[in-house]
Amino acid sequence: MKSHWKLFHKKAEDLHPEEVVFLRGVKQYMTRQNAVDLITSKFSKFAEVYQTYQDITKALNERNSELLESTILDYQKSQYRNGYHYSNP
């Protein structure tokens, strides 16, 4: 999957879940969405960060300040619950 890192930078709607392609990194035919799901199902922390990235991208593209704010606050709360504390310099 390392060779398909660009998939994780695409907007979720650009993954074309109906289009099956051969992915060399996994050596099989699957959709790009399935490839992303394969990784996010194995790595829960990455799944959380990936979803946050998708939500921030969506908020910025739609100029939706409420979604942006709620996404950032939810992520910060989850980091605090997981023991990652950030302090302002």
C-alpha positions in Angstrom: 0.0 0.0 0.0 3.0 2.3 0.4 3.0 2.8 -3.3 -0.6 4.1 -3.2 -0.1 7.0 -0.7 -1.7 9.4 -3.1 -5.1 7.7 -2.6 -5.2 9.2 0.9 -4.8 12.7 -0.4 -7.8 12.4 -2.7 -11.2 13.8 -1.6 -13.5 10.9 -0.6 -15.9 11.6 -3.5 -12.9 11.3 -6.0 -12.1 7.7 -5.0 -14.8 6.4 -7.4 -16.1 3.5 -5.4 -17.7 1.9 -8.4 -14.5 1.7 -10.5 -12.4 -1.4 -10.1 -8.7 -1.1 -10.9 -5.6 -3.2 -10.4 -3.5 -1.9 -7.5 0.1 -3.1 -7.7 0.7 -2.6 -4.0 -1.9 -5.1 -3.0 -1.5 -7.2 -6.2 -5.2 -7.5 -6.9 -8.2 -5.8 -8.4 -10.3 -3.6 -6.1 -11.8 -0.1 -5.9 -9.7 2.7 -4.6 -12.2 3.1 -1.8 -11.7 -0.5 -0.8 -8.0 0.1 -0.7 -8.4 3.0 1.7 -10.9 1.0 3.7 -8.4 -1.9 4.0 -5.8 0.4 5.6 -8.2 2.4 7.8 -9.8 -0.8 9.2 -6.4 -2.1 10.3 -5.1 1.2 11.8 -7.8 2.9 14.0 -5.6 5.9 14.8 -4.9 6.5 11.1 -8.6 6.1 10.4 -9.4 8.9 12.8 -6.7 11.2 11.3 -7.8 10.3 7.8 -11.5 11.1 8.6 -10.5 14.4 10.2 -8.4 15.3 7.1 -11.4 14.5 4.9 -13.7 16.6 7.0 -11.3 19.6 7.0 -10.9 19.4 3.3 -14.6 19.3 2.8 -15.2 22.2 5.1 -12.5 24.3 3.3 -13.9 23.5 -0.1 -17.4 24.3 0.9 -16.3 27.3 2.9 -18.2 25.8 5.9 -16.8 27.4 9.0 -19.1 25.5 11.3 -17.9 22.1 10.0 -14.3 23.2 10.2 -14.7 24.4 13.8 -16.5 21.3 14.9 -14.0 19.0 13.2 -11.1 20.7 14.9 -12.7 20.7 18.3 -13.8 17.0 18.0 -10.3 16.1 17.0 -8.8 18.0 19.9 -11.2 16.3 22.3 -10.3 12.9 21.0 -6.6 13.7 21.4 -7.1 14.8 25.0 -9.1 11.6 25.8 -6.3 9.5 24.3 -3.7 11.2 26.4 -2.1 13.5 23.9 -1.9 16.9 25.4 -0.9 20.0 23.5 0.1 23.2 25.1 0.2 26.6 23.4 3.7 28.0 23.3 
